[in-house]
Amino acid sequence: MEENFRMIAKCFFGFEEILEAELKALGAQDVEKGVRMVSFKGDKGFMYKANLSLRTALKVLKPIYSFRANNEQALYKGISGVNWSKLLNANQTFVIDATVHSTYFNHSEFVSQKCKDAIVDQFRERTGQRPSIDKAFPDLRINIHIDKDQVSVALDTSGNSLHQRGYRTATNIAPINEVLAAGILLLSGWEGQSHFLDPMCGSGTFLAEAAMIACNIPANINRKEFAFEKWKDWDNDLFDQIVNSLMKKTKEFHYTIKGFDKAPSAVNKAKDNIKNANLDDYVTISEDNFFDTEKAVEGKLHMVFNPPYDERLDIHMEEFYKNIGDTLKKSYPGTNAWFITANLEALKFVGLKPSRKIKLFNASLEARLVKYEMYEGSKRTKFQVNE
């Protein structure tokens, strides 16, 4: 029986509650929400499952040791306290990612260097050989986090950030991060309950993530590799077992997922990405200008999009956001429309009152996720019908 151990899933600001819910639904033990992270317990199989399944996690870390240090000697000694040969061979490679919030240590680069020295020296003293550093494809990725004088050492189980799902080869200007897209969809209440539209779909990220949520397809099933595959205790059979069990839980989806973009290049890239993700059975993409379209489906429509808000649009910003509001009002009754924007000024030009506003960050930009509810008739009619 595999032993349970503590793990930490890192996430974006504002996604802590969704990540907590995801972990509980997967069967994690002792789930505790923090800031930009959620800690939990599980065994090795669950570590594989979390990396494959979590939509809103950026990384899953496995803490292995913690100690106090307020100078470089104490840091070196603490890192030397780990028996690194249990995790790494002298002929293998490693890299250190350090995050520092401390008056005792100013630079993460210095911390990485000091920790590297401690690990290399331990091997050299014991074996006469030393592992080397490989920043691109290390056999072991070590995470050092210093908060004041508290040093936490963890193994990075994921490797590259989990937003690198493995399906997106083509990107256009400023594509939305896959983890951010998945989190926005989950915050919007999307679970495959209706038709779906992204009217400004760019490279198709919302479409791919929406289809995977609707069909319960594991978020990282297309990913080429995880860091734990290079570990000494890597269990290929267990991993295959977890993958098979997750794929048995996928479900049918009985509505449509559609994307528009007015740029032919974006439409082609989005189609490529959807094909790479093996989702072309569920998603259709067409070259259309949202402002010239109208709702093409019966019943409820769930709309989520990321309007372009870079500098090139500044001149037309007022008109552009007014067009969004006008199009929703005139052409999309019975629609829950959500979009994210870092252009907080622009929201007043939409001309509609949002029923929800959620603070998020898109890269380093503070943004708002807003919801506009378009009723079938007028709002008054809706309430009269329900009386």
Secondary structure as the mmCIF struct_conf table of DSSP 4:
data_model
#
loop_
_struct_conf.conf_type_id
_struct_conf.id
_struct_conf.beg_label_comp_id
_struct_conf.beg_label_asym_id
_struct_conf.beg_label_seq_id
_struct_conf.end_label_comp_id
_struct_conf.end_label_asym_id
_struct_conf.end_label_seq_id
HELX_LH_PP_P HELX_LH_PP_P1 GLU A 2 ASN A 4
STRN STRN1 PHE A 5 LYS A 10
TURN_TY1_P TURN_TY1_P1 PHE A 13 GLY A 14
HELX_RH_AL_P HELX_RH_AL_P1 GLU A 16 LEU A 26
TURN_TY1_P TURN_TY1_P2 GLY A 27 GLY A 27
STRN STRN2 GLN A 29 LYS A 33
BEND BEND1 VAL A 35 ARG A 36
STRN STRN3 MET A 37 GLY A 42
HELX_RH_AL_P HELX_RH_AL_P2 LYS A 44 SER A 53
BEND BEND2 ARG A 55 THR A 56
BEND BEND3 LEU A 58 LEU A 58
STRN STRN4 LYS A 59 ARG A 68
BEND BEND4 ASN A 70 ASN A 71
HELX_RH_AL_P HELX_RH_AL_P3 GLU A 72 SER A 80
TURN_TY1_P TURN_TY1_P3 GLY A 81 GLY A 81
BEND BEND5 VAL A 82 VAL A 82
HELX_RH_3T_P HELX_RH_3T_P1 TRP A 84 LYS A 86
TURN_TY1_P TURN_TY1_P4 LEU A 87 LEU A 87
TURN_TY1_P TURN_TY1_P5 ALA A 90 ASN A 91
BEND BEND6 GLN A 92 GLN A 92
STRN STRN5 THR A 93 HIS A 101
BEND BEND7 THR A 103 TYR A 104
HELX_RH_AL_P HELX_RH_AL_P4 SER A 108 THR A 127
BEND BEND8 GLY A 128 GLY A 128
STRN STRN6 SER A 132 ILE A 133
BEND BEND9 LYS A 135 PHE A 137
BEND BEND10 ASP A 139 ASP A 139
STRN STRN7 LEU A 140 ASP A 147
TURN_TY1_P TURN_TY1_P6 LYS A 148 ASP A 149
STRN STRN8 GLN A 150 ASP A 156
BEND BEND11 THR A 157 SER A 158
BEND BEND12 ASN A 160 ASN A 160
TURN_TY1_P TURN_TY1_P7 LEU A 162 HIS A 163
BEND BEND13 GLY A 166 GLY A 166
BEND BEND14 ILE A 173 ALA A 174
HELX_LH_PP_P HELX_LH_PP_P2 PRO A 175 ASN A 177
HELX_RH_AL_P HELX_RH_AL_P5 GLU A 178 LEU A 187
TURN_TY1_P TURN_TY1_P8 SER A 188 GLY A 189
BEND BEND15 GLU A 191 GLY A 192
BEND BEND16 SER A 194 SER A 194
STRN STRN9 HIS A 195 ASP A 198
TURN_TY1_P TURN_TY1_P9 PRO A 199 MET A 200
TURN_TY1_P TURN_TY1_P10 GLY A 202 SER A 203
BEND BEND17 GLY A 204 GLY A 204
HELX_RH_AL_P HELX_RH_AL_P6 THR A 205 ALA A 214
TURN_TY1_P TURN_TY1_P11 CYS A 215 ASN A 216
TURN_TY1_P TURN_TY1_P12 ALA A 219 ASN A 222
BEND BEND18 LYS A 224 LYS A 224
HELX_RH_3T_P HELX_RH_3T_P2 ALA A 227 LYS A 230
BEND BEND19 TRP A 231 TRP A 231
TURN_TY1_P TURN_TY1_P13 LYS A 232 ASP A 233
HELX_RH_AL_P HELX_RH_AL_P7 ASN A 236 MET A 247
TURN_TY1_P TURN_TY1_P14 LYS A 248 LYS A 249
BEND BEND20 TYR A 255 TYR A 255
STRN STRN10 ILE A 257 ASP A 261
BEND BEND21 LYS A 262 LYS A 262
HELX_RH_AL_P HELX_RH_AL_P8 PRO A 264 ASN A 276
TURN_TY1_P TURN_TY1_P15 ALA A 277 ASN A 278
TURN_TY1_P TURN_TY1_P16 ASP A 280 TYR A 282
STRN STRN11 VAL A 283 GLU A 287
HELX_RH_3T_P HELX_RH_3T_P3 PHE A 290 ASP A 292
BEND BEND22 VAL A 297 GLY A 299
STRN STRN12 LEU A 301 PHE A 305
BEND BEND23 ASP A 310 ASP A 310
HELX_RH_3T_P HELX_RH_3T_P4 GLU A 311 HIS A 316
HELX_RH_AL_P HELX_RH_AL_P9 MET A 317 SER A 331
TURN_TY1_P TURN_TY1_P17 PRO A 333 GLY A 334
STRN STRN13 THR A 335 THR A 341
BEND BEND24 ALA A 342 ALA A 342
HELX_RH_3T_P HELX_RH_3T_P5 LEU A 344 PHE A 349
BEND BEND25 VAL A 350 VAL A 350
BEND BEND26 LEU A 352 LEU A 352
BEND BEND27 SER A 355 SER A 355
STRN STRN14 ARG A 356 ASN A 362
TURN_TY1_P TURN_TY1_P18 ALA A 363 SER A 364
STRN STRN15 LEU A 365 MET A 374
HELX_LH_PP_P HELX_LH_PP_P3 TYR A 375 TYR A 375
BEND BEND28 GLU A 376 GLY A 377
HELX_RH_AL_P HELX_RH_AL_P10 LYS A 379 ASN A 386
#
